[in-house]
């Protein structure tokens, strides 16, 4: 395993469709796993992008068995994680918040300052040489000045610590640089709900450690629901969110740049807009023109 951020291994996508004997799609798997199922006679190749399971047992048992083997998914559980004791600037808490889909137990970590925060979990008993996916949902995790940090490290935990860190998988999820499988608008807050699936291979190891990092932004992590649960929410990717957020910040900045006029005696103080200020200027100019015209007229007639 190599560090993805150092130009190493590119994660393999789970892009081979798995269907049952009737052609019904029941899941997806990795190319290597699909090839193995075809080779050992448990599935047949339909195309470069699909395999179909064969009936070797009752249909339900066959599907469940294959889905279980193909779905080596490690779901985020807030109670599995704790602050990393080696990190002295941890900020955050574990607790319940309300999202667009209801109440969730979350880890909320990081701050709008520069506190480097890490939470971690040890996952043991994994199968060797097996593909796994770490799946979680998150909201927030971004900052208006684009200088936030949001990372997930996955490394083995049953060997030499230094080498394990060198061999880690590192995923940069800030700005969705590692693409989420789902990105929706959270109507509860000005943010997105993103679901990530981070693949890794165990190699010759069975015990692993997952480290989640946040800095210069508050980020919330919680268990992802099935993708279908988010279907009713509006699609919103990071680029769209950033465009809308930038427009909002520019509008607010423009409002703050409008000068504040002192109260005029006998008038009620109002909040002046750009249009009202322009009207006042044009009115003042017209008054000045009229006053100058009157002065010239008085001088002309006064000289006769």
Secondary structure in CASP SS format (residue, H / E / C, confidence):
PFRMAT SS
TARGET T0000
AUTHOR 0000-0000-0000
METHOD secondary structure of the structure
MODEL  1
X C 1.00
X C 1.00
X C 1.00
X H 1.00
X H 1.00
X H 1.00
X C 1.00
X C 1.00
X C 1.00
X C 1.00
X C 1.00
X C 1.00
X C 1.00
X C 1.00
X C 1.00
X E 1.00
X E 1.00
X E 1.00
X E 1.00
X C 1.00
X C 1.00
X C 1.00
X C 1.00
X C 1.00
X E 1.00
X E 1.00
X E 1.00
X E 1.00
X E 1.00
X C 1.00
X H 1.00
X H 1.00
X H 1.00
X H 1.00
X H 1.00
X H 1.00
X H 1.00
X H 1.00
X H 1.00
X C 1.00
X C 1.00
X C 1.00
X E 1.00
X E 1.00
X E 1.00
X E 1.00
X E 1.00
X C 1.00
X C 1.00
X E 1.00
X E 1.00
X E 1.00
X E 1.00
X C 1.00
X C 1.00
X C 1.00
X C 1.00
X C 1.00
X H 1.00
X H 1.00
X H 1.00
X H 1.00
X H 1.00
X H 1.00
X H 1.00
X H 1.00
X H 1.00
X H 1.00
X H 1.00
X H 1.00
X C 1.00
X C 1.00
X E 1.00
X E 1.00
X E 1.00
X C 1.00
X C 1.00
X H 1.00
X H 1.00
X H 1.00
X C 1.00
X E 1.00
X E 1.00
X C 1.00
X C 1.00
X C 1.00
X C 1.00
X C 1.00
X C 1.00
X C 1.00
X C 1.00
X E 1.00
X E 1.00
X E 1.00
X E 1.00
X E 1.00
X E 1.00
X E 1.00
X E 1.00
X C 1.00
X C 1.00
X E 1.00
X E 1.00
X E 1.00
X E 1.00
X E 1.00
X E 1.00
X E 1.00
X E 1.00
X C 1.00
X C 1.00
X C 1.00
X C 1.00
X C 1.00
X C 1.00
X C 1.00
X E 1.00
X E 1.00
X E 1.00
X E 1.00
X E 1.00
X E 1.00
X E 1.00
X C 1.00
X C 1.00
X C 1.00
X C 1.00
X C 1.00
X C 1.00
X C 1.00
X E 1.00
X E 1.00
X E 1.00
X E 1.00
X E 1.00
X E 1.00
X E 1.00
X E 1.00
X E 1.00
X E 1.00
X C 1.00
X C 1.00
X C 1.00
X C 1.00
X C 1.00
X C 1.00
X C 1.00
X C 1.00
X E 1.00
X E 1.00
X E 1.00
X E 1.00
X E 1.00
X E 1.00
X E 1.00
X E 1.00
X C 1.00
X C 1.00
X C 1.00
X C 1.00
X H 1.00
X H 1.00
X H 1.00
X H 1.00
X H 1.00
X H 1.00
X C 1.00
X C 1.00
X E 1.00
X E 1.00
X E 1.00
X E 1.00
X C 1.00
X H 1.00
X H 1.00
X H 1.00
X C 1.00
X C 1.00
X C 1.00
X C 1.00
X C 1.00
X E 1.00
X E 1.00
X E 1.00
X E 1.00
X E 1.00
X C 1.00
X C 1.00
X C 1.00
X C 1.00
X E 1.00
X E 1.00
X E 1.00
X E 1.00
X E 1.00
X E 1.00
X E 1.00
X E 1.00
X E 1.00
X E 1.00
X E 1.00
X C 1.00
X C 1.00
X C 1.00
X C 1.00
X C 1.00
X C 1.00
X E 1.00
X E 1.00
X E 1.00
X E 1.00
X E 1.00
X E 1.00
X E 1.00
X E 1.00
X C 1.00
X C 1.00
X C 1.00
X E 1.00
X E 1.00
X E 1.00
X E 1.00
X C 1.00
X C 1.00
X C 1.00
X C 1.00
X H 1.00
X H 1.00
X H 1.00
X H 1.00
X C 1.00
X C 1.00
X C 1.00
X C 1.00
X E 1.00
X C 1.00
X C 1.00
X H 1.00
X H 1.00
X H 1.00
X H 1.00
X H 1.00
X H 1.00
X H 1.00
X H 1.00
X H 1.00
X H 1.00
X H 1.00
X H 1.00
X H 1.00
X H 1.00
X H 1.00
X H 1.00
X H 1.00
X H 1.00
X H 1.00
X H 1.00
X C 1.00
X C 1.00
X C 1.00
X C 1.00
X C 1.00
X C 1.00
X C 1.00
X C 1.00
X C 1.00
X C 1.00
X C 1.00
X C 1.00
X C 1.00
X C 1.00
X C 1.00
X C 1.00
X H 1.00
X H 1.00
X H 1.00
X H 1.00
X H 1.00
X H 1.00
X H 1.00
X H 1.00
X H 1.00
X H 1.00
X H 1.00
X H 1.00
X H 1.00
X H 1.00
X H 1.00
X H 1.00
X H 1.00
X H 1.00
X H 1.00
X H 1.00
X H 1.00
X H 1.00
X H 1.00
X H 1.00
X H 1.00
X H 1.00
X H 1.00
X H 1.00
X H 1.00
X C 1.00
X C 1.00
END
